[in-house]
Amino acid sequence: MTPLTGYLLLSALLFSIGLAGALTRRNAILVLIGIELMLNAANLNFIAFWRYGPHPEALTGILFTIFSISIAAAEAAVGLGIILAVYRHHKTIDLDHINTLKG
């Protein structure tokens, strides 16, 4: 097994755990944690393909990863802000109880 295969298997495992966490949890914060795990799996793919690609001196994988980390930080900040606003209004972060946002 090549090192790239090991990284891709680890990334697939992280993505699967994140997807399962995002789809099965009712707590909004745990859903955000699952989404963050999926983004970290994508970052691991970017770095692995950059490192074992034909031109590792081009730094494209690192640039994609830095961009993805900045997007993930913005997503976490906005997501937590929305969760705090919903908690102040509904006094719960259980996603099953928050269905009055439909309009």
Phi and psi in radians as a Rosetta constraint file:
Dihedral C 1 N 2 CA 2 C 2 CIRCULARHARMONIC -1.379 0.35
Dihedral N 2 CA 2 C 2 N 3 CIRCULARHARMONIC 2.799 0.35
Dihedral C 2 N 3 CA 3 C 3 CIRCULARHARMONIC -1.069 0.35
Dihedral N 3 CA 3 C 3 N 4 CIRCULARHARMONIC -0.593 0.35
Dihedral C 3 N 4 CA 4 C 4 CIRCULARHARMONIC -1.097 0.35
Dihedral N 4 CA 4 C 4 N 5 CIRCULARHARMONIC -0.695 0.35
Dihedral C 4 N 5 CA 5 C 5 CIRCULARHARMONIC -1.118 0.35
Dihedral N 5 CA 5 C 5 N 6 CIRCULARHARMONIC -0.687 0.35
Dihedral C 5 N 6 CA 6 C 6 CIRCULARHARMONIC -1.096 0.35
Dihedral N 6 CA 6 C 6 N 7 CIRCULARHARMONIC -0.751 0.35
Dihedral C 6 N 7 CA 7 C 7 CIRCULARHARMONIC -1.134 0.35
Dihedral N 7 CA 7 C 7 N 8 CIRCULARHARMONIC -0.696 0.35
Dihedral C 7 N 8 CA 8 C 8 CIRCULARHARMONIC -1.197 0.35
Dihedral N 8 CA 8 C 8 N 9 CIRCULARHARMONIC -0.638 0.35
Dihedral C 8 N 9 CA 9 C 9 CIRCULARHARMONIC -1.162 0.35
Dihedral N 9 CA 9 C 9 N 10 CIRCULARHARMONIC -0.725 0.35
Dihedral C 9 N 10 CA 10 C 10 CIRCULARHARMONIC -1.103 0.35
Dihedral N 10 CA 10 C 10 N 11 CIRCULARHARMONIC -0.715 0.35
Dihedral C 10 N 11 CA 11 C 11 CIRCULARHARMONIC -1.137 0.35
Dihedral N 11 CA 11 C 11 N 12 CIRCULARHARMONIC -0.719 0.35
Dihedral C 11 N 12 CA 12 C 12 CIRCULARHARMONIC -1.126 0.35
Dihedral N 12 CA 12 C 12 N 13 CIRCULARHARMONIC -0.660 0.35
Dihedral C 12 N 13 CA 13 C 13 CIRCULARHARMONIC -1.146 0.35
Dihedral N 13 CA 13 C 13 N 14 CIRCULARHARMONIC -0.788 0.35
Dihedral C 13 N 14 CA 14 C 14 CIRCULARHARMONIC -1.068 0.35
Dihedral N 14 CA 14 C 14 N 15 CIRCULARHARMONIC -0.745 0.35
Dihedral C 14 N 15 CA 15 C 15 CIRCULARHARMONIC -1.136 0.35
Dihedral N 15 CA 15 C 15 N 16 CIRCULARHARMONIC -0.693 0.35
Dihedral C 15 N 16 CA 16 C 16 CIRCULARHARMONIC -1.142 0.35
Dihedral N 16 CA 16 C 16 N 17 CIRCULARHARMONIC -0.734 0.35
Dihedral C 16 N 17 CA 17 C 17 CIRCULARHARMONIC -1.128 0.35
Dihedral N 17 CA 17 C 17 N 18 CIRCULARHARMONIC -0.731 0.35
Dihedral C 17 N 18 CA 18 C 18 CIRCULARHARMONIC -1.133 0.35
Dihedral N 18 CA 18 C 18 N 19 CIRCULARHARMONIC -0.716 0.35
Dihedral C 18 N 19 CA 19 C 19 CIRCULARHARMONIC -1.151 0.35
Dihedral N 19 CA 19 C 19 N 20 CIRCULARHARMONIC -0.755 0.35
Dihedral C 19 N 20 CA 20 C 20 CIRCULARHARMONIC -1.108 0.35
Dihedral N 20 CA 20 C 20 N 21 CIRCULARHARMONIC -0.691 0.35
Dihedral C 20 N 21 CA 21 C 21 CIRCULARHARMONIC -1.166 0.35
Dihedral N 21 CA 21 C 21 N 22 CIRCULARHARMONIC -0.660 0.35
Dihedral C 21 N 22 CA 22 C 22 CIRCULARHARMONIC -1.275 0.35
Dihedral N 22 CA 22 C 22 N 23 CIRCULARHARMONIC -0.546 0.35
Dihedral C 22 N 23 CA 23 C 23 CIRCULARHARMONIC -1.547 0.35
Dihedral N 23 CA 23 C 23 N 24 CIRCULARHARMONIC -0.456 0.35
Dihedral C 23 N 24 CA 24 C 24 CIRCULARHARMONIC -1.780 0.35
Dihedral N 24 CA 24 C 24 N 25 CIRCULARHARMONIC -0.287 0.35
Dihedral C 24 N 25 CA 25 C 25 CIRCULARHARMONIC -1.459 0.35
Dihedral N 25 CA 25 C 25 N 26 CIRCULARHARMONIC 2.617 0.35
Dihedral C 25 N 26 CA 26 C 26 CIRCULARHARMONIC -1.791 0.35
Dihedral N 26 CA 26 C 26 N 27 CIRCULARHARMONIC -0.323 0.35
Dihedral C 26 N 27 CA 27 C 27 CIRCULARHARMONIC -1.403 0.35
Dihedral N 27 CA 27 C 27 N 28 CIRCULARHARMONIC 2.257 0.35
Dihedral C 27 N 28 CA 28 C 28 CIRCULARHARMONIC -1.141 0.35
Dihedral N 28 CA 28 C 28 N 29 CIRCULARHARMONIC -0.594 0.35
Dihedral C 28 N 29 CA 29 C 29 CIRCULARHARMONIC -1.205 0.35
Dihedral N 29 CA 29 C 29 N 30 CIRCULARHARMONIC -0.676 0.35
Dihedral C 29 N 30 CA 30 C 30 CIRCULARHARMONIC -1.204 0.35
Dihedral N 30 CA 30 C 30 N 31 CIRCULARHARMONIC -0.526 0.35
Dihedral C 30 N 31 CA 31 C 31 CIRCULARHARMONIC -1.146 0.35
Dihedral N 31 CA 31 C 31 N 32 CIRCULARHARMONIC -0.736 0.35
Dihedral C 31 N 32 CA 32 C 32 CIRCULARHARMONIC -1.111 0.35
Dihedral N 32 CA 32 C 32 N 33 CIRCULARHARMONIC -0.644 0.35
Dihedral C 32 N 33 CA 33 C 33 CIRCULARHARMONIC -1.134 0.35
Dihedral N 33 CA 33 C 33 N 34 CIRCULARHARMONIC -0.683 0.35
Dihedral C 33 N 34 CA 34 C 34 CIRCULARHARMONIC -1.097 0.35
Dihedral N 34 CA 34 C 34 N 35 CIRCULARHARMONIC -0.703 0.35
Dihedral C 34 N 35 CA 35 C 35 CIRCULARHARMONIC -1.147 0.35
Dihedral N 35 CA 35 C 35 N 36 CIRCULARHARMONIC -0.674 0.35
Dihedral C 35 N 36 CA 36 C 36 CIRCULARHARMONIC -1.123 0.35
Dihedral N 36 CA 36 C 36 N 37 CIRCULARHARMONIC -0.660 0.35
Dihedral C 36 N 37 CA 37 C 37 CIRCULARHARMONIC -1.100 0.35
Dihedral N 37 CA 37 C 37 N 38 CIRCULARHARMONIC -0.694 0.35
Dihedral C 37 N 38 CA 38 C 38 CIRCULARHARMONIC -1.143 0.35
Dihedral N 38 CA 38 C 38 N 39 CIRCULARHARMONIC -0.688 0.35
Dihedral C 38 N 39 CA 39 C 39 CIRCULARHARMONIC -1.163 0.35
Dihedral N 39 CA 39 C 39 N 40 CIRCULARHARMONIC -0.641 0.35
Dihedral C 39 N 40 CA 40 C 40 CIRCULARHARMONIC -1.169 0.35
Dihedral N 40 CA 40 C 40 N 41 CIRCULARHARMONIC -0.592 0.35
Dihedral C 40 N 41 CA 41 C 41 CIRCULARHARMONIC -1.125 0.35
Dihedral N 41 CA 41 C 41 N 42 CIRCULARHARMONIC -0.703 0.35
Dihedral C 41 N 42 CA 42 C 42 CIRCULARHARMONIC -1.128 0.35
Dihedral N 42 CA 42 C 42 N 43 CIRCULARHARMONIC -0.688 0.35
Dihedral C 42 N 43 CA 43 C 43 CIRCULARHARMONIC -1.086 0.35
Dihedral N 43 CA 43 C 43 N 44 CIRCULARHARMONIC -0.698 0.35
Dihedral C 43 N 44 CA 44 C 44 CIRCULARHARMONIC -1.111 0.35
Dihedral N 44 CA 44 C 44 N 45 CIRCULARHARMONIC -0.668 0.35
Dihedral C 44 N 45 CA 45 C 45 CIRCULARHARMONIC -1.104 0.35
Dihedral N 45 CA 45 C 45 N 46 CIRCULARHARMONIC -0.774 0.35
Dihedral C 45 N 46 CA 46 C 46 CIRCULARHARMONIC -1.000 0.35
Dihedral N 46 CA 46 C 46 N 47 CIRCULARHARMONIC -0.822 0.35
Dihedral C 46 N 47 CA 47 C 47 CIRCULARHARMONIC -1.182 0.35
Dihedral N 47 CA 47 C 47 N 48 CIRCULARHARMONIC -0.712 0.35
Dihedral C 47 N 48 CA 48 C 48 CIRCULARHARMONIC -1.143 0.35
Dihedral N 48 CA 48 C 48 N 49 CIRCULARHARMONIC -0.793 0.35
Dihedral C 48 N 49 CA 49 C 49 CIRCULARHARMONIC -1.208 0.35
Dihedral N 49 CA 49 C 49 N 50 CIRCULARHARMONIC -0.539 0.35
Dihedral C 49 N 50 CA 50 C 50 CIRCULARHARMONIC -1.164 0.35
Dihedral N 50 CA 50 C 50 N 51 CIRCULARHARMONIC -0.817 0.35
Dihedral C 50 N 51 CA 51 C 51 CIRCULARHARMONIC -1.165 0.35
Dihedral N 51 CA 51 C 51 N 52 CIRCULARHARMONIC -0.705 0.35
Dihedral C 51 N 52 CA 52 C 52 CIRCULARHARMONIC -1.782 0.35
Dihedral N 52 CA 52 C 52 N 53 CIRCULARHARMONIC 0.258 0.35
Dihedral C 52 N 53 CA 53 C 53 CIRCULARHARMONIC -1.426 0.35
Dihedral N 53 CA 53 C 53 N 54 CIRCULARHARMONIC -3.121 0.35
Dihedral C 53 N 54 CA 54 C 54 CIRCULARHARMONIC -1.267 0.35
Dihedral N 54 CA 54 C 54 N 55 CIRCULARHARMONIC -0.458 0.35
Dihedral C 54 N 55 CA 55 C 55 CIRCULARHARMONIC -2.291 0.35
Dihedral N 55 CA 55 C 55 N 56 CIRCULARHARMONIC 1.359 0.35
Dihedral C 55 N 56 CA 56 C 56 CIRCULARHARMONIC -1.240 0.35
Dihedral N 56 CA 56 C 56 N 57 CIRCULARHARMONIC -0.208 0.35
Dihedral C 56 N 57 CA 57 C 57 CIRCULARHARMONIC -1.388 0.35
Dihedral N 57 CA 57 C 57 N 58 CIRCULARHARMONIC -0.118 0.35
Dihedral C 57 N 58 CA 58 C 58 CIRCULARHARMONIC -1.379 0.35
Dihedral N 58 CA 58 C 58 N 59 CIRCULARHARMONIC -0.312 0.35
Dihedral C 58 N 59 CA 59 C 59 CIRCULARHARMONIC 1.080 0.35
Dihedral N 59 CA 59 C 59 N 60 CIRCULARHARMONIC 0.386 0.35
Dihedral C 59 N 60 CA 60 C 60 CIRCULARHARMONIC -1.222 0.35
Dihedral N 60 CA 60 C 60 N 61 CIRCULARHARMONIC -0.662 0.35
Dihedral C 60 N 61 CA 61 C 61 CIRCULARHARMONIC -1.121 0.35
Dihedral N 61 CA 61 C 61 N 62 CIRCULARHARMONIC -0.675 0.35
Dihedral C 61 N 62 CA 62 C 62 CIRCULARHARMONIC -1.189 0.35
Dihedral N 62 CA 62 C 62 N 63 CIRCULARHARMONIC -0.695 0.35
Dihedral C 62 N 63 CA 63 C 63 CIRCULARHARMONIC -1.130 0.35
Dihedral N 63 CA 63 C 63 N 64 CIRCULARHARMONIC -0.742 0.35
Dihedral C 63 N 64 CA 64 C 64 CIRCULARHARMONIC -1.082 0.35
Dihedral N 64 CA 64 C 64 N 65 CIRCULARHARMONIC -0.699 0.35
Dihedral C 64 N 65 CA 65 C 65 CIRCULARHARMONIC -1.179 0.35
Dihedral N 65 CA 65 C 65 N 66 CIRCULARHARMONIC -0.738 0.35
Dihedral C 65 N 66 CA 66 C 66 CIRCULARHARMONIC -1.105 0.35
Dihedral N 66 CA 66 C 66 N 67 CIRCULARHARMONIC -0.720 0.35
Dihedral C 66 N 67 CA 67 C 67 CIRCULARHARMONIC -1.097 0.35
Dihedral N 67 CA 67 C 67 N 68 CIRCULARHARMONIC -0.754 0.35
Dihedral C 67 N 68 CA 68 C 68 CIRCULARHARMONIC -1.152 0.35
Dihedral N 68 CA 68 C 68 N 69 CIRCULARHARMONIC -0.654 0.35
Dihedral C 68 N 69 CA 69 C 69 CIRCULARHARMONIC -1.164 0.35
Dihedral N 69 CA 69 C 69 N 70 CIRCULARHARMONIC -0.676 0.35
Dihedral C 69 N 70 CA 70 C 70 CIRCULARHARMONIC -1.185 0.35
Dihedral N 70 CA 70 C 70 N 71 CIRCULARHARMONIC -0.650 0.35
Dihedral C 70 N 71 CA 71 C 71 CIRCULARHARMONIC -1.138 0.35
Dihedral N 71 CA 71 C 71 N 72 CIRCULARHARMONIC -0.710 0.35
Dihedral C 71 N 72 CA 72 C 72 CIRCULARHARMONIC -1.148 0.35
Dihedral N 72 CA 72 C 72 N 73 CIRCULARHARMONIC -0.650 0.35
Dihedral C 72 N 73 CA 73 C 73 CIRCULARHARMONIC -1.166 0.35
Dihedral N 73 CA 73 C 73 N 74 CIRCULARHARMONIC -0.711 0.35
Dihedral C 73 N 74 CA 74 C 74 CIRCULARHARMONIC -1.151 0.35
Dihedral N 74 CA 74 C 74 N 75 CIRCULARHARMONIC -0.694 0.35
Dihedral C 74 N 75 CA 75 C 75 CIRCULARHARMONIC -1.113 0.35
Dihedral N 75 CA 75 C 75 N 76 CIRCULARHARMONIC -0.715 0.35
Dihedral C 75 N 76 CA 76 C 76 CIRCULARHARMONIC -1.168 0.35
Dihedral N 76 CA 76 C 76 N 77 CIRCULARHARMONIC -0.707 0.35
Dihedral C 76 N 77 CA 77 C 77 CIRCULARHARMONIC -1.148 0.35
Dihedral N 77 CA 77 C 77 N 78 CIRCULARHARMONIC -0.803 0.35
Dihedral C 77 N 78 CA 78 C 78 CIRCULARHARMONIC -1.172 0.35
Dihedral N 78 CA 78 C 78 N 79 CIRCULARHARMONIC -0.728 0.35
Dihedral C 78 N 79 CA 79 C 79 CIRCULARHARMONIC -1.088 0.35
Dihedral N 79 CA 79 C 79 N 80 CIRCULARHARMONIC -0.776 0.35
Dihedral C 79 N 80 CA 80 C 80 CIRCULARHARMONIC -1.177 0.35
Dihedral N 80 CA 80 C 80 N 81 CIRCULARHARMONIC -0.592 0.35
Dihedral C 80 N 81 CA 81 C 81 CIRCULARHARMONIC -1.111 0.35
Dihedral N 81 CA 81 C 81 N 82 CIRCULARHARMONIC -0.731 0.35
Dihedral C 81 N 82 CA 82 C 82 CIRCULARHARMONIC -1.154 0.35
Dihedral N 82 CA 82 C 82 N 83 CIRCULARHARMONIC -0.713 0.35
Dihedral C 82 N 83 CA 83 C 83 CIRCULARHARMONIC -1.114 0.35
Dihedral N 83 CA 83 C 83 N 84 CIRCULARHARMONIC -0.713 0.35
Dihedral C 83 N 84 CA 84 C 84 CIRCULARHARMONIC -1.120 0.35
Dihedral N 84 CA 84 C 84 N 85 CIRCULARHARMONIC -0.704 0.35
Dihedral C 84 N 85 CA 85 C 85 CIRCULARHARMONIC -1.151 0.35
Dihedral N 85 CA 85 C 85 N 86 CIRCULARHARMONIC -0.705 0.35
Dihedral C 85 N 86 CA 86 C 86 CIRCULARHARMONIC -1.187 0.35
Dihedral N 86 CA 86 C 86 N 87 CIRCULARHARMONIC -0.668 0.35
Dihedral C 86 N 87 CA 87 C 87 CIRCULARHARMONIC -1.129 0.35
Dihedral N 87 CA 87 C 87 N 88 CIRCULARHARMONIC -0.675 0.35
Dihedral C 87 N 88 CA 88 C 88 CIRCULARHARMONIC -1.123 0.35
Dihedral N 88 CA 88 C 88 N 89 CIRCULARHARMONIC -0.550 0.35
Dihedral C 88 N 89 CA 89 C 89 CIRCULARHARMONIC -1.500 0.35
Dihedral N 89 CA 89 C 89 N 90 CIRCULARHARMONIC -0.749 0.35
Dihedral C 89 N 90 CA 90 C 90 CIRCULARHARMONIC -1.794 0.35
Dihedral N 90 CA 90 C 90 N 91 CIRCULARHARMONIC -0.262 0.35
Dihedral C 90 N 91 CA 91 C 91 CIRCULARHARMONIC 1.083 0.35
Dihedral N 91 CA 91 C 91 N 92 CIRCULARHARMONIC 0.488 0.35
Dihedral C 91 N 92 CA 92 C 92 CIRCULARHARMONIC -2.700 0.35
Dihedral N 92 CA 92 C 92 N 93 CIRCULARHARMONIC 2.690 0.35
Dihedral C 92 N 93 CA 93 C 93 CIRCULARHARMONIC -2.055 0.35
Dihedral N 93 CA 93 C 93 N 94 CIRCULARHARMONIC 0.268 0.35
Dihedral C 93 N 94 CA 94 C 94 CIRCULARHARMONIC -1.305 0.35
Dihedral N 94 CA 94 C 94 N 95 CIRCULARHARMONIC 2.125 0.35
Dihedral C 94 N 95 CA 95 C 95 CIRCULARHARMONIC -1.199 0.35
Dihedral N 95 CA 95 C 95 N 96 CIRCULARHARMONIC -0.377 0.35
Dihedral C 95 N 96 CA 96 C 96 CIRCULARHARMONIC -1.281 0.35
Dihedral N 96 CA 96 C 96 N 97 CIRCULARHARMONIC -0.527 0.35
Dihedral C 96 N 97 CA 97 C 97 CIRCULARHARMONIC -1.479 0.35
Dihedral N 97 CA 97 C 97 N 98 CIRCULARHARMONIC -0.247 0.35
Dihedral C 97 N 98 CA 98 C 98 CIRCULARHARMONIC -1.758 0.35
Dihedral N 98 CA 98 C 98 N 99 CIRCULARHARMONIC 1.365 0.35
Dihedral C 98 N 99 CA 99 C 99 CIRCULARHARMONIC -2.126 0.35
Dihedral N 99 CA 99 C 99 N 100 CIRCULARHARMONIC 0.177 0.35
Dihedral C 99 N 100 CA 100 C 100 CIRCULARHARMONIC -1.564 0.35
Dihedral N 100 CA 100 C 100 N 101 CIRCULARHARMONIC 0.094 0.35
Dihedral C 100 N 101 CA 101 C 101 CIRCULARHARMONIC -1.446 0.35
Dihedral N 101 CA 101 C 101 N 102 CIRCULARHARMONIC 0.071 0.35
Dihedral C 101 N 102 CA 102 C 102 CIRCULARHARMONIC -1.260 0.35
Dihedral N 102 CA 102 C 102 N 103 CIRCULARHARMONIC -0.387 0.35
